[in-house]
């Protein structure tokens, strides 16, 4: 499990993300630390104190990032530094002296906050906005960073639509060992790793720990997929085997009691889906995830709506084919047991019955049955799930939700709006996966006790599907 705010200080790499105000520093920290608790705002000066954001996996810190305030009085600071006529080898001592003398002076609070982690050994990641023109006012900032003597790289961020990246790269090349482009809003895991690899080259002593960090990061990505598959598998299994009961004390249950039972049954399944979504959000470190509720999970495209079935589930034709295939297999078994005395009609009849059963069970979730013999001890029961299509609807929605979480940058703060169509189903619901999934769904529907190995194998199959989608 990730531990975002573990304060254990060891030999892990540390980086201070610095630059001019409002250039996307906090967004880059949020993206690289995979932490959506980083405060991000369009208002300059939102960050006034340095704050540590370590990315930790299973108690081990992969790397640590410092979100810092932007430079406010860079020219004044540089003028103070340049009054000290020292060799390049001693310039870092002058920076340390500046921090000591102005530590409690509010005038230089922002500069002190951003310089402190650097002088304590953090590498420098200087962030610029390439959608704005380069100006010589940035040179004072870059010169100050050069005075620290710490290894540094520059990240070219694109906040707006205009592009001045070429002039920025030419200027940055005079001050920084490496210049890389990184959009925190659209970054992929591959781009994330590429930035880490660049960090490793900043300092010889960092090569080994950063390479180890990359391996941990890659393992972490795999772990998130595996944990997502486990939660989704348990949800689908729980939905198929779910049983809802309603007691009644009259000779026969009323229609309103039937409706109440069905309403309770559906709400339990909705809550199961919602709980799983919360688990998935935590797996992908999106604890502050905001979603447009008009689509998922309740209003608009409800879990039990025709539109949800169309987008995520099997078509009626697919259901009939699957039912016929399953029925044919059962009929063929009868032919085999009777050594052909059925004139091989078992397979034909089985296919027909399976197809008919699938057709008429397309919309019906489960039978409602009456249990108990004496008045006062009788109850209605709905479940386990008999509908063959519903597991695919539930599974498809969970897979889609996982893909959205996995692809969403932690730097984004706007409410996500889901945009769904049939192309998503086509990407994963292949004949091979349908066939393999149905074997498990059929076993879950049977009512027989499910072995833990079956659920593990089902989760492994879902993990394979996620790999295709991600």
C-alpha positions, 0 to 999 in steps of 0.5 A: 500500500502506498504511504504518501506522507511517510517522513522516514529520511533515508538514502532515497532521491529527493528533488525540489520543484522550483520556478516562477510563480504559477508555472505548474510546479504543484501540478508536476509534484502532484503528477510525479508523486501520484498524490491528489492532495497537492494544493493546486490553484490558478492564483499565483502564490498559493504555495507559501511553504515548502511541503514534502510529498514522498511516493512510498510503496510498502513502507519504502520511499521511492523518491521524495518531491518538495513543492515550493513557493515561486521566486518573488525577489530573485533579482534582489537575492542574486544581487546580495549573492554577487556582492560576495566575491568567492570562487565557484567552489564556495558559492554554495556557502554564500547561499547557505549564509543568505538562508541563515541571515534571512531565515526569519525575514518575511520579505524573503520567505519564498526564496528561503522556503525553496532554497532550504531543501536544495541546500539539504541535498535535494536535486533541482527541477526547474519548471517553466511554462512554454506557452509564455515567451522567455524573458530575461527576468528568469535568468536571475532565478536560474543563476541563483540555482546555479550558485547552489551547486546542486545538480539540476534539470529543467522541465518545460511545461505547456499550460496554454496553447501557444508554444515558445518551447524552442526559445525556452530550450535554447535559454535553459540549455545554458543553465541546466544539464538536462531539459525535458518536456513534461505535461503533468496533465497528460503524462503516461506511466512511460513518460513518468519513468522517462523523467525518473531516468533523466533524474538518475543522470543528474548525479552519479550517486543517484544512478543506483537509487533512482534505478531501484526507484524505477523498478519499485515504480514499475512493480507498483503499477503492476500491483495497482492492476492486480489489486483492481482486478481482485476488487472487481472479481470480488464485486462480480462474484458478490453480485452473482451470489447475493441473496436478499430476503424479506419477511412477511406475516400474511398467507401470501406476499403482496405485490408491493412486498415483491416490489420492495424486495426487488428494490432492496436487491437492486440497491444492494447491488448499487451499493456494492458497485459504489463501494468497489469504485471507492476501493478502486479510487484508493488503489490508484491514489485518487482519494479526492476523485470527483466524478460527474454523477449524471452518468455513473453510477445512479442517475442517467446511465443507472446500473440497471438501465437499458443504456447501461446494458447496451454499452457494457453488456452482451447484446440479446443475439450474443446472449442467445448464442452463448446460451445455445453454446452452453446448452449444446455442451450440456446436451452433448454430455447427455449424448455421450452418457447415453452412447448416442441412443438419443440419436445425437438429439441431446446437443440440438435440444440443449442448444435450443433450450439454452438459447430460449432460456437466454432470450427470455432471461435477458431482462430478468435478474433473478427469481423471487421465491417464497420460503418457510411453511408457517405464517410468521416464519415465511419470507421472500428471497431474491437471488442468487443472480440468474441473469447471464448478462448482468455480470458483463454489465457490472464488469464492463462498468468496473473496467471502464471506471478503472481505465479512467482512474489509471489514465487520469493525472493526479494533477487534474482537479476538474470534475471528470465527465464520463463519455461512453460508447460501444467502442469500449466494449468492443475493445475487451469483450472478445470471443475469447474473453466471453468464453472464459468469463462465462465459465466462471459466471456459470460456476458462480450462478450454480449455487455451489460453494466456490473455491478460493482458487476459482476466485483467484483465477477469475481475478487473474483473467480480469487482470489480463483484460485490464492489461489489454485496456491499459 
